[in-house]
Amino acid sequence: MIPILIAFSAGAVTGYFSRQFLAQKQVESAEAKVKKIFTDTKNEAAEILLEAKNKAVKTLEDAKQEEAEKSRQIIRSEQRLDKKEETLDRKVEELEKQKVVLQNKGSQIMKIKGEVDTIKKEQIEKLEKIADTNKEEAKEIIINKAEEDNKEELTKRIKQLKEERADELKKRANEIIVQSIQKYSGSHTAETTTSTVSLPSDEMKGRVIGREGRNIKSLEHLTGVEIIIDDTPQTIMISGFDPIRRQVAKLSLEKLMSDGRIHPARIEEVVEEIKKDIVEKIREAGKIAISDVGIVEFNPKLVHLLGRLKFRTSYGQNVLIHSLEVAHLSASIASEVGADVTIAKKAGLLHDIGKAVDHEIQGTHIEIGRNILKKFGMSEDIIKAMQSHHEDYPFESTEAIIIKVADAISASRPGARKDTLENYLKRLKELEDIANEFEEVEKSYAIQAGREIRVLVTPDKIDDLGALKLSRKIADQIEESLNYPGEIKVHVIRETRAVEYAR
């Protein structure tokens, strides 16, 4: 037993010392590794530091070289600036010298000019004293003398220049007008202050009149027109100044006859329905008009006023169709001559907008139209373009002249308008009266429906040059005194006859 204990103890001791020895070896091995790592790290740090120092030295050297280069550039720039300053200083000195020279020359010139003016004034005074007349009188005498001596040549030359220029302008104007008319062609309607309604039979007249005239009185009261029933077979005449009222009465009558129920209550109901339909038709007509011209963003109230022109006529010409014609013609002419097409188009469409309400508001249709366009915010360019088409206002733009021309084309083309016999004869008489006011005129004749006037002068009272001047005077007087569409051609005829008898 004891030996076993001794052996066990010896083994324990031996194991202990063996573990201690192994532990010591492990510690020594770890220390060695740590030392090696430390040594390696130290060496690597030394290498990095050395490399960083080398880079820093290189960077410093590069910076010094760059600084030296910049210094050299700055020096060169300063040298160039110094040279430029010297050059500018020399130029300033030269300019100052030239300025002084020019001032001296200017003073000399002004002095010489004053002396010349004084001499000129003295010479004129001497000449006026010698001639016993002043400068203006002498000028007038010379001009009159030159005109007298060269009267025949002047007359021929003026006529030649006028004919050449007139032919050229007429040719160009005709080209533009023909192109514009070709681009747009529209119809027109001629209406008066009456409308007619066809009846299915004469028995319907009695039903329209009603017992003791109640039906016809009710219709007249509600529509504001006069209904004329006479011996004309199967026809009723509606008379009234307002075309919208006439249209309401006409459509109401047609609907009542189609329905068959004709009595005051039904008449009132139908008239109200037709009035609403007419308002919608007016609005639709306005929309179609602006769509036809190609304009957008119009105030709805302005569109309604434009549609009312569908029921307005001027000398038998429908005003809405006339306005559309003027808009299309204006746009076409504007594009040909380089004017603003949009302004011309809008001004042409709206130039007669005042006629939509001129029977309700006091004033000319131009003034009413101006106020309407201002109220609805139309631009001043459009207002200036439309206000001159009757020359109530001066032409302030090319577009204004274009509107005047387009309005004249639409109004004066054959068949567009019709005058009453009374107005026709009155215009012819006024034309002849204007020509006859001049003492040189022997007699005058208005022809071509007032588009032309022929004036015969007394040959003993006027010469060829005077006849040329007289035609201009008569034309100016017509422009000042008369309102007319289109243009009036003035012919002054001077005829000298020599009569002798052979016996």
Order of alpha helices (4+ residues) and beta strands (2+ residues): alpha-alpha-alpha-beta-alpha-alpha-beta-beta-alpha-alpha-alpha-beta-beta-alpha-alpha-alpha-alpha-alpha-alpha-beta-beta-alpha-beta
